[in-house]
């Protein structure tokens, strides 16, 4: 059996409803220490594609709105999610291009259309059939009433 690392993150409970806590986490870019965040391509892409939605986690610790909490996710779950989110669409893109080039005698145009169709099918499959593992609430770091 392979041991996996547990990834930890801090977040803040925005709201609580029906046994679930909706947690906002602070997302960081890989190059957050750089002073060129306004012109950096990584920073711009991160701002464009970060999902601003809240994480819905089971509130078995009875966290309250405003509490700072710690979340955990197994490293292998994160790897699986990354492969599904990035790997499957990439496989669809290349597969669609290769199949179109093989079956349609249209050259580059056929490859581009096949790639677009393959990518769209792969994205649809990910959205339809894959349900990512949500992090779990590990501890309450600080209650709203703590000073």
TORKOL-4160 file (C-alpha; in steps of 0.2 Angstrom, whole numbers, padded with zeros to 4 digits, m for minus):
147
<pt num="1" X="0000" Y="0000" Z="0000"/>
<pt num="2" X="0007" Y="0017" Z="m0005"/>
<pt num="3" X="0006" Y="0030" Z="0009"/>
<pt num="4" X="m0001" Y="0047" Z="0004"/>
<pt num="5" X="0001" Y="0064" Z="0011"/>
<pt num="6" X="m0014" Y="0073" Z="0018"/>
<pt num="7" X="m0015" Y="0091" Z="0011"/>
<pt num="8" X="m0021" Y="0104" Z="0023"/>
<pt num="9" X="m0029" Y="0122" Z="0020"/>
<pt num="10" X="m0037" Y="0135" Z="0031"/>
<pt num="11" X="m0053" Y="0143" Z="0027"/>
<pt num="12" X="m0067" Y="0153" Z="0034"/>
<pt num="13" X="m0085" Y="0148" Z="0036"/>
<pt num="14" X="m0097" Y="0159" Z="0026"/>
<pt num="15" X="m0113" Y="0151" Z="0031"/>
<pt num="16" X="m0120" Y="0135" Z="0038"/>
<pt num="17" X="m0136" Y="0126" Z="0032"/>
<pt num="18" X="m0143" Y="0108" Z="0034"/>
<pt num="19" X="m0128" Y="0101" Z="0042"/>
<pt num="20" X="m0116" Y="0108" Z="0029"/>
<pt num="21" X="m0103" Y="0122" Z="0031"/>
<pt num="22" X="m0099" Y="0133" Z="0016"/>
<pt num="23" X="m0081" Y="0137" Z="0017"/>
<pt num="24" X="m0071" Y="0150" Z="0008"/>
<pt num="25" X="m0053" Y="0147" Z="0006"/>
<pt num="26" X="m0039" Y="0158" Z="0001"/>
<pt num="27" X="m0031" Y="0153" Z="m0016"/>
<pt num="28" X="m0013" Y="0156" Z="m0019"/>
<pt num="29" X="m0003" Y="0156" Z="m0036"/>
<pt num="30" X="0013" Y="0147" Z="m0037"/>
<pt num="31" X="0023" Y="0163" Z="m0039"/>
<pt num="32" X="0014" Y="0174" Z="m0026"/>
<pt num="33" X="0030" Y="0182" Z="m0020"/>
<pt num="34" X="0033" Y="0190" Z="m0037"/>
<pt num="35" X="0030" Y="0209" Z="m0038"/>
<pt num="36" X="0024" Y="0208" Z="m0056"/>
<pt num="37" X="0007" Y="0201" Z="m0052"/>
<pt num="38" X="m0002" Y="0213" Z="m0063"/>
<pt num="39" X="0007" Y="0208" Z="m0079"/>
<pt num="40" X="0012" Y="0190" Z="m0075"/>
<pt num="41" X="0003" Y="0177" Z="m0086"/>
<pt num="42" X="0001" Y="0165" Z="m0072"/>
<pt num="43" X="m0007" Y="0178" Z="m0060"/>
<pt num="44" X="m0019" Y="0184" Z="m0074"/>
<pt num="45" X="m0025" Y="0166" Z="m0078"/>
<pt num="46" X="m0027" Y="0162" Z="m0060"/>
<pt num="47" X="m0038" Y="0177" Z="m0058"/>
<pt num="48" X="m0048" Y="0172" Z="m0073"/>
<pt num="49" X="m0051" Y="0154" Z="m0069"/>
<pt num="50" X="m0052" Y="0153" Z="m0050"/>
<pt num="51" X="m0069" Y="0146" Z="m0045"/>
<pt num="52" X="m0076" Y="0159" Z="m0033"/>
<pt num="53" X="m0089" Y="0147" Z="m0026"/>
<pt num="54" X="m0088" Y="0140" Z="m0008"/>
<pt num="55" X="m0084" Y="0123" Z="m0003"/>
<pt num="56" X="m0098" Y="0113" Z="0004"/>
<pt num="57" X="m0092" Y="0102" Z="0018"/>
<pt num="58" X="m0100" Y="0091" Z="0031"/>
<pt num="59" X="m0101" Y="0102" Z="0047"/>
<pt num="60" X="m0098" Y="0088" Z="0060"/>
<pt num="61" X="m0089" Y="0100" Z="0071"/>
<pt num="62" X="m0103" Y="0112" Z="0072"/>
<pt num="63" X="m0093" Y="0127" Z="0065"/>
<pt num="64" X="m0102" Y="0143" Z="0065"/>
<pt num="65" X="m0101" Y="0157" Z="0052"/>
<pt num="66" X="m0085" Y="0167" Z="0054"/>
<pt num="67" X="m0075" Y="0153" Z="0061"/>
<pt num="68" X="m0058" Y="0149" Z="0054"/>
<pt num="69" X="m0057" Y="0131" Z="0050"/>
<pt num="70" X="m0044" Y="0118" Z="0044"/>
<pt num="71" X="m0048" Y="0107" Z="0029"/>
<pt num="72" X="m0040" Y="0091" Z="0023"/>
<pt num="73" X="m0039" Y="0082" Z="0007"/>
<pt num="74" X="m0029" Y="0066" Z="0003"/>
<pt num="75" X="m0015" Y="0069" Z="m0009"/>
<pt num="76" X="m0020" Y="0055" Z="m0020"/>
<pt num="77" X="m0038" Y="0062" Z="m0022"/>
<pt num="78" X="m0030" Y="0079" Z="m0028"/>
<pt num="79" X="m0020" Y="0069" Z="m0040"/>
<pt num="80" X="m0035" Y="0060" Z="m0047"/>
<pt num="81" X="m0045" Y="0076" Z="m0048"/>
<pt num="82" X="m0031" Y="0085" Z="m0058"/>
<pt num="83" X="m0030" Y="0070" Z="m0070"/>
<pt num="84" X="m0049" Y="0071" Z="m0073"/>
<pt num="85" X="m0049" Y="0089" Z="m0075"/>
<pt num="86" X="m0034" Y="0091" Z="m0086"/>
<pt num="87" X="m0029" Y="0074" Z="m0092"/>
<pt num="88" X="m0046" Y="0068" Z="m0099"/>
<pt num="89" X="m0049" Y="0084" Z="m0109"/>
<pt num="90" X="m0031" Y="0083" Z="m0116"/>
<pt num="91" X="m0034" Y="0065" Z="m0121"/>
<pt num="92" X="m0050" Y="0070" Z="m0129"/>
<pt num="93" X="m0042" Y="0084" Z="m0139"/>
<pt num="94" X="m0028" Y="0073" Z="m0146"/>
<pt num="95" X="m0039" Y="0058" Z="m0149"/>
<pt num="96" X="m0052" Y="0069" Z="m0158"/>
<pt num="97" X="m0038" Y="0077" Z="m0169"/>
<pt num="98" X="m0030" Y="0060" Z="m0173"/>
<pt num="99" X="m0047" Y="0051" Z="m0177"/>
<pt num="100" X="m0053" Y="0066" Z="m0188"/>
<pt num="101" X="m0036" Y="0066" Z="m0198"/>
<pt num="102" X="m0037" Y="0047" Z="m0200"/>
<pt num="103" X="m0055" Y="0046" Z="m0206"/>
<pt num="104" X="m0058" Y="0062" Z="m0214"/>
<pt num="105" X="m0047" Y="0068" Z="m0228"/>
<pt num="106" X="m0047" Y="0086" Z="m0224"/>
<pt num="107" X="m0030" Y="0090" Z="m0217"/>
<pt num="108" X="m0027" Y="0103" Z="m0204"/>
<pt num="109" X="m0046" Y="0109" Z="m0204"/>
<pt num="110" X="m0052" Y="0091" Z="m0200"/>
<pt num="111" X="m0039" Y="0090" Z="m0186"/>
<pt num="112" X="m0044" Y="0106" Z="m0179"/>
<pt num="113" X="m0063" Y="0102" Z="m0179"/>
<pt num="114" X="m0059" Y="0084" Z="m0173"/>
<pt num="115" X="m0049" Y="0091" Z="m0158"/>
<pt num="116" X="m0063" Y="0103" Z="m0154"/>
<pt num="117" X="m0076" Y="0089" Z="m0154"/>
<pt num="118" X="m0065" Y="0078" Z="m0144"/>
<pt num="119" X="m0062" Y="0091" Z="m0131"/>
<pt num="120" X="m0080" Y="0095" Z="m0130"/>
<pt num="121" X="m0085" Y="0077" Z="m0128"/>
<pt num="122" X="m0071" Y="0075" Z="m0114"/>
<pt num="123" X="m0077" Y="0090" Z="m0105"/>
<pt num="124" X="m0095" Y="0084" Z="m0105"/>
<pt num="125" X="m0090" Y="0067" Z="m0099"/>
<pt num="126" X="m0080" Y="0075" Z="m0084"/>
<pt num="127" X="m0095" Y="0086" Z="m0080"/>
<pt num="128" X="m0108" Y="0072" Z="m0082"/>
<pt num="129" X="m0099" Y="0058" Z="m0074"/>
<pt num="130" X="m0085" Y="0063" Z="m0062"/>
<pt num="131" X="m0089" Y="0069" Z="m0044"/>
<pt num="132" X="m0074" Y="0076" Z="m0036"/>
<pt num="133" X="m0070" Y="0072" Z="m0018"/>
<pt num="134" X="m0073" Y="0086" Z="m0006"/>
<pt num="135" X="m0061" Y="0091" Z="0008"/>
<pt num="136" X="m0066" Y="0086" Z="0025"/>
<pt num="137" X="m0067" Y="0098" Z="0040"/>
<pt num="138" X="m0053" Y="0093" Z="0052"/>
<pt num="139" X="m0053" Y="0106" Z="0066"/>
<pt num="140" X="m0059" Y="0123" Z="0071"/>
<pt num="141" X="m0044" Y="0134" Z="0072"/>
<pt num="142" X="m0053" Y="0150" Z="0079"/>
<pt num="143" X="m0071" Y="0153" Z="0084"/>
<pt num="144" X="m0078" Y="0170" Z="0080"/>
<pt num="145" X="m0080" Y="0174" Z="0098"/>
<pt num="146" X="m0061" Y="0170" Z="0102"/>
<pt num="147" X="m0050" Y="0185" Z="0104"/>
